[in-house]
Amino acid sequence: MIYFEHEVLNFGTRTKKDRAAMKASLTEWGAAGYEVVSVVPASLDGSVVNVFLKREVYAESQDEGKAA
């Protein structure tokens, strides 16, 4: 059975250093099998964003991965 794991990350975007750190972090998460689903501003001026990630997970049992 296939189900998804999800993560939510928070990044600053104001400076070039912030954006470089976001890129490096997302590259690491991508290497772990995650993909970006959505990017949403977390502040009115867009200087902070929430990044939503997901990856497929394969479960052996039909009971694993079911919503509560």
C-alpha positions as CSV (number, residue, x, y, z in Angstrom):
1,M,0.0,0.0,0.0
2,I,1.2,3.5,-0.8
3,Y,0.7,6.5,1.5
4,F,2.4,9.9,1.9
5,E,4.5,11.4,4.6
6,H,4.3,15.2,4.9
7,E,6.6,17.9,6.3
8,V,6.2,21.7,6.7
9,L,9.3,23.9,6.7
10,N,9.6,27.6,7.4
11,F,12.2,29.8,5.7
12,G,13.2,33.4,5.6
13,T,13.5,34.9,2.1
14,R,14.7,38.4,2.8
15,T,18.4,38.0,2.1
16,K,20.5,36.2,-0.5
17,K,21.9,34.1,2.4
18,D,18.4,33.1,3.5
19,R,17.5,32.0,0.0
20,A,20.7,30.1,-0.4
21,A,20.0,28.3,2.9
22,M,16.5,27.5,1.7
23,K,17.8,26.0,-1.6
24,A,20.4,23.9,0.3
25,S,17.8,22.6,2.7
26,L,15.3,21.8,-0.1
27,T,18.0,20.0,-2.0
28,E,18.7,17.8,1.0
29,W,14.9,17.0,1.5
30,G,14.7,16.2,-2.2
31,A,17.5,13.8,-2.0
32,A,15.5,12.1,0.8
33,G,12.6,11.6,-1.6
34,Y,10.5,14.6,-0.7
35,E,8.9,17.0,-3.3
36,V,7.6,20.5,-2.8
37,V,3.8,20.6,-2.9
38,S,3.2,24.2,-2.1
39,V,4.9,27.4,-1.0
40,V,2.8,29.9,1.0
41,P,3.8,33.3,2.4
42,A,3.9,33.2,6.3
43,S,4.2,37.0,6.6
44,L,2.5,39.8,4.9
45,D,5.6,41.1,3.1
46,G,6.6,37.6,1.9
47,S,9.9,37.6,3.9
48,V,9.0,34.3,5.5
49,V,7.4,31.3,3.6
50,N,6.1,27.9,4.6
51,V,7.1,25.1,2.3
52,F,4.9,22.0,2.2
53,L,6.6,18.7,1.2
54,K,5.5,15.1,0.6
55,R,7.0,11.8,-0.3
56,E,5.6,8.3,-1.0
57,V,6.0,5.6,1.6
58,Y,5.3,2.0,0.9
59,A,3.6,0.0,3.8
60,E,3.7,-3.7,4.1
61,S,0.4,-4.0,6.0
62,Q,-3.0,-2.6,5.0
63,D,-3.4,-1.1,8.5
64,E,-0.3,1.1,8.2
65,G,-0.8,4.6,6.9
66,K,-4.6,4.9,7.5
67,A,-5.9,8.2,8.9
68,A,-7.1,8.1,12.4
